[in-house]
């Protein structure tokens, strides 16, 4: 096999392996039959039923709110942690802090969810807060493991920054807070956006941790989908997955457009 043919073959095979299941899911979301494995003709009725299902709509709204709140909190806390790890190099416990920040990245989700559940139960018995498990506990849990991802992303950007720019602003009389908001923050803005989007995606996708710390009335979208799939995949789940794929594709296209425009 010639080398000129091998690389395109590998690339095409990889893309087919990734996107054929997604393409089949999109096609079967227009299946008229109630059986997802039996083709019964083209129909969009499952999209109509999806938007009239209060359980899925309510879970989607809860997941969006949790994702936005936890991603915002994780971005703030993760940026603070990254600043400490990058700017304060003489701190004696810097190695310990680095290990503690990056530990959630490799910690199994089952361990994370179980430890948070035990923490919330102990706090409720000792302080009476949080009372029960639900929306608030999921937000706290998602913020806890998402801030580790934000800290790593922002830390890598801060490590590549030229410190002389901040030093020049400080020499001209700018206060540390002014230096941060006028110099540092604009330079690390792409990393903050990346960290926020990564946190939002992880929060929206999480099932294991949310299952441990959730309670009645606080079922996220992955939890509802998982409960439905256990009883058999229904066509409205295919329709929901198709809408999520379309939303992600639109977001990627918009991001690619602005990045290409900025390069030009």
Secondary structure as a PSIPRED ss2 file (coil, helix, strand):
# PSIPRED VFORMAT (PSIPRED V4.0)

   1 X C   1.000  0.000  0.000
   2 X C   1.000  0.000  0.000
   3 X H   0.000  1.000  0.000
   4 X H   0.000  1.000  0.000
   5 X H   0.000  1.000  0.000
   6 X H   0.000  1.000  0.000
   7 X H   0.000  1.000  0.000
   8 X H   0.000  1.000  0.000
   9 X H   0.000  1.000  0.000
  10 X H   0.000  1.000  0.000
  11 X H   0.000  1.000  0.000
  12 X H   0.000  1.000  0.000
  13 X H   0.000  1.000  0.000
  14 X H   0.000  1.000  0.000
  15 X H   0.000  1.000  0.000
  16 X H   0.000  1.000  0.000
  17 X H   0.000  1.000  0.000
  18 X H   0.000  1.000  0.000
  19 X H   0.000  1.000  0.000
  20 X H   0.000  1.000  0.000
  21 X H   0.000  1.000  0.000
  22 X H   0.000  1.000  0.000
  23 X H   0.000  1.000  0.000
  24 X H   0.000  1.000  0.000
  25 X H   0.000  1.000  0.000
  26 X H   0.000  1.000  0.000
  27 X H   0.000  1.000  0.000
  28 X H   0.000  1.000  0.000
  29 X C   1.000  0.000  0.000
  30 X C   1.000  0.000  0.000
  31 X E   0.000  0.000  1.000
  32 X C   1.000  0.000  0.000
  33 X C   1.000  0.000  0.000
  34 X C   1.000  0.000  0.000
  35 X C   1.000  0.000  0.000
  36 X C   1.000  0.000  0.000
  37 X C   1.000  0.000  0.000
  38 X C   1.000  0.000  0.000
  39 X C   1.000  0.000  0.000
  40 X C   1.000  0.000  0.000
  41 X C   1.000  0.000  0.000
  42 X E   0.000  0.000  1.000
  43 X C   1.000  0.000  0.000
  44 X C   1.000  0.000  0.000
  45 X H   0.000  1.000  0.000
  46 X H   0.000  1.000  0.000
  47 X H   0.000  1.000  0.000
  48 X H   0.000  1.000  0.000
  49 X H   0.000  1.000  0.000
  50 X H   0.000  1.000  0.000
  51 X C   1.000  0.000  0.000
  52 X C   1.000  0.000  0.000
  53 X C   1.000  0.000  0.000
  54 X H   0.000  1.000  0.000
  55 X H   0.000  1.000  0.000
  56 X H   0.000  1.000  0.000
  57 X H   0.000  1.000  0.000
  58 X H   0.000  1.000  0.000
  59 X H   0.000  1.000  0.000
  60 X H   0.000  1.000  0.000
  61 X H   0.000  1.000  0.000
  62 X H   0.000  1.000  0.000
  63 X H   0.000  1.000  0.000
  64 X H   0.000  1.000  0.000
  65 X H   0.000  1.000  0.000
  66 X H   0.000  1.000  0.000
  67 X H   0.000  1.000  0.000
  68 X H   0.000  1.000  0.000
  69 X H   0.000  1.000  0.000
  70 X H   0.000  1.000  0.000
  71 X H   0.000  1.000  0.000
  72 X H   0.000  1.000  0.000
  73 X H   0.000  1.000  0.000
  74 X H   0.000  1.000  0.000
  75 X H   0.000  1.000  0.000
  76 X H   0.000  1.000  0.000
  77 X H   0.000  1.000  0.000
  78 X H   0.000  1.000  0.000
  79 X H   0.000  1.000  0.000
  80 X H   0.000  1.000  0.000
  81 X H   0.000  1.000  0.000
  82 X H   0.000  1.000  0.000
  83 X H   0.000  1.000  0.000
  84 X H   0.000  1.000  0.000
  85 X H   0.000  1.000  0.000
  86 X H   0.000  1.000  0.000
  87 X H   0.000  1.000  0.000
  88 X C   1.000  0.000  0.000
  89 X C   1.000  0.000  0.000
  90 X C   1.000  0.000  0.000
  91 X C   1.000  0.000  0.000
  92 X C   1.000  0.000  0.000
  93 X C   1.000  0.000  0.000
  94 X H   0.000  1.000  0.000
  95 X H   0.000  1.000  0.000
  96 X H   0.000  1.000  0.000
  97 X H   0.000  1.000  0.000
  98 X H   0.000  1.000  0.000
  99 X H   0.000  1.000  0.000
 100 X H   0.000  1.000  0.000
 101 X H   0.000  1.000  0.000
 102 X H   0.000  1.000  0.000
 103 X H   0.000  1.000  0.000
 104 X H   0.000  1.000  0.000
 105 X H   0.000  1.000  0.000
 106 X H   0.000  1.000  0.000
 107 X C   1.000  0.000  0.000
 108 X C   1.000  0.000  0.000
 109 X H   0.000  1.000  0.000
 110 X H   0.000  1.000  0.000
 111 X H   0.000  1.000  0.000
 112 X H   0.000  1.000  0.000
 113 X H   0.000  1.000  0.000
 114 X H   0.000  1.000  0.000
 115 X H   0.000  1.000  0.000
 116 X H   0.000  1.000  0.000
 117 X H   0.000  1.000  0.000
 118 X H   0.000  1.000  0.000
 119 X H   0.000  1.000  0.000
 120 X H   0.000  1.000  0.000
 121 X H   0.000  1.000  0.000
 122 X H   0.000  1.000  0.000
 123 X H   0.000  1.000  0.000
 124 X H   0.000  1.000  0.000
 125 X H   0.000  1.000  0.000
 126 X H   0.000  1.000  0.000
 127 X H   0.000  1.000  0.000
 128 X C   1.000  0.000  0.000
 129 X C   1.000  0.000  0.000
 130 X C   1.000  0.000  0.000
 131 X C   1.000  0.000  0.000
 132 X C   1.000  0.000  0.000
 133 X C   1.000  0.000  0.000
 134 X C   1.000  0.000  0.000
 135 X H   0.000  1.000  0.000
 136 X H   0.000  1.000  0.000
 137 X H   0.000  1.000  0.000
 138 X H   0.000  1.000  0.000
 139 X H   0.000  1.000  0.000
 140 X H   0.000  1.000  0.000
 141 X H   0.000  1.000  0.000
 142 X H   0.000  1.000  0.000
 143 X H   0.000  1.000  0.000
 144 X H   0.000  1.000  0.000
 145 X H   0.000  1.000  0.000
 146 X H   0.000  1.000  0.000
 147 X H   0.000  1.000  0.000
 148 X H   0.000  1.000  0.000
 149 X H   0.000  1.000  0.000
 150 X H   0.000  1.000  0.000
 151 X H   0.000  1.000  0.000
 152 X H   0.000  1.000  0.000
 153 X H   0.000  1.000  0.000
 154 X H   0.000  1.000  0.000
 155 X H   0.000  1.000  0.000
 156 X H   0.000  1.000  0.000
 157 X H   0.000  1.000  0.000
 158 X H   0.000  1.000  0.000
 159 X H   0.000  1.000  0.000
 160 X H   0.000  1.000  0.000
 161 X C   1.000  0.000  0.000
 162 X C   1.000  0.000  0.000
 163 X H   0.000  1.000  0.000
 164 X H   0.000  1.000  0.000
 165 X H   0.000  1.000  0.000
 166 X H   0.000  1.000  0.000
 167 X H   0.000  1.000  0.000
 168 X H   0.000  1.000  0.000
 169 X H   0.000  1.000  0.000
 170 X H   0.000  1.000  0.000
 171 X H   0.000  1.000  0.000
 172 X C   1.000  0.000  0.000
 173 X C   1.000  0.000  0.000
 174 X C   1.000  0.000  0.000
 175 X C   1.000  0.000  0.000
 176 X H   0.000  1.000  0.000
 177 X H   0.000  1.000  0.000
 178 X H   0.000  1.000  0.000
 179 X H   0.000  1.000  0.000
 180 X H   0.000  1.000  0.000
 181 X H   0.000  1.000  0.000
 182 X H   0.000  1.000  0.000
 183 X H   0.000  1.000  0.000
 184 X H   0.000  1.000  0.000
 185 X H   0.000  1.000  0.000
 186 X H   0.000  1.000  0.000
 187 X H   0.000  1.000  0.000
 188 X H   0.000  1.000  0.000
 189 X H   0.000  1.000  0.000
 190 X H   0.000  1.000  0.000
 191 X H   0.000  1.000  0.000
 192 X H   0.000  1.000  0.000
 193 X H   0.000  1.000  0.000
 194 X H   0.000  1.000  0.000
 195 X H   0.000  1.000  0.000
 196 X H   0.000  1.000  0.000
 197 X H   0.000  1.000  0.000
 198 X H   0.000  1.000  0.000
 199 X H   0.000  1.000  0.000
 200 X H   0.000  1.000  0.000
 201 X H   0.000  1.000  0.000
 202 X H   0.000  1.000  0.000
 203 X H   0.000  1.000  0.000
 204 X H   0.000  1.000  0.000
 205 X H   0.000  1.000  0.000
 206 X C   1.000  0.000  0.000
 207 X C   1.000  0.000  0.000
 208 X H   0.000  1.000  0.000
 209 X H   0.000  1.000  0.000
 210 X H   0.000  1.000  0.000
 211 X H   0.000  1.000  0.000
 212 X H   0.000  1.000  0.000
 213 X H   0.000  1.000  0.000
 214 X C   1.000  0.000  0.000
 215 X C   1.000  0.000  0.000
 216 X C   1.000  0.000  0.000
 217 X C   1.000  0.000  0.000
 218 X C   1.000  0.000  0.000
 219 X C   1.000  0.000  0.000
 220 X C   1.000  0.000  0.000
 221 X H   0.000  1.000  0.000
 222 X H   0.000  1.000  0.000
 223 X H   0.000  1.000  0.000
 224 X H   0.000  1.000  0.000
 225 X H   0.000  1.000  0.000
 226 X H   0.000  1.000  0.000
 227 X H   0.000  1.000  0.000
 228 X H   0.000  1.000  0.000
 229 X H   0.000  1.000  0.000
 230 X H   0.000  1.000  0.000
 231 X C   1.000  0.000  0.000
 232 X C   1.000  0.000  0.000
 233 X C   1.000  0.000  0.000
 234 X C   1.000  0.000  0.000
 235 X H   0.000  1.000  0.000
 236 X H   0.000  1.000  0.000
 237 X H   0.000  1.000  0.000
 238 X H   0.000  1.000  0.000
 239 X H   0.000  1.000  0.000
 240 X H   0.000  1.000  0.000
 241 X H   0.000  1.000  0.000
 242 X H   0.000  1.000  0.000
 243 X H   0.000  1.000  0.000
 244 X H   0.000  1.000  0.000
 245 X H   0.000  1.000  0.000
 246 X H   0.000  1.000  0.000
 247 X H   0.000  1.000  0.000
 248 X H   0.000  1.000  0.000
 249 X H   0.000  1.000  0.000
 250 X H   0.000  1.000  0.000
 251 X H   0.000  1.000  0.000
 252 X H   0.000  1.000  0.000
 253 X H   0.000  1.000  0.000
 254 X H   0.000  1.000  0.000
 255 X H   0.000  1.000  0.000
 256 X H   0.000  1.000  0.000
 257 X H   0.000  1.000  0.000
 258 X H   0.000  1.000  0.000
 259 X H   0.000  1.000  0.000
 260 X H   0.000  1.000  0.000
 261 X H   0.000  1.000  0.000
 262 X H   0.000  1.000  0.000
 263 X H   0.000  1.000  0.000
 264 X C   1.000  0.000  0.000
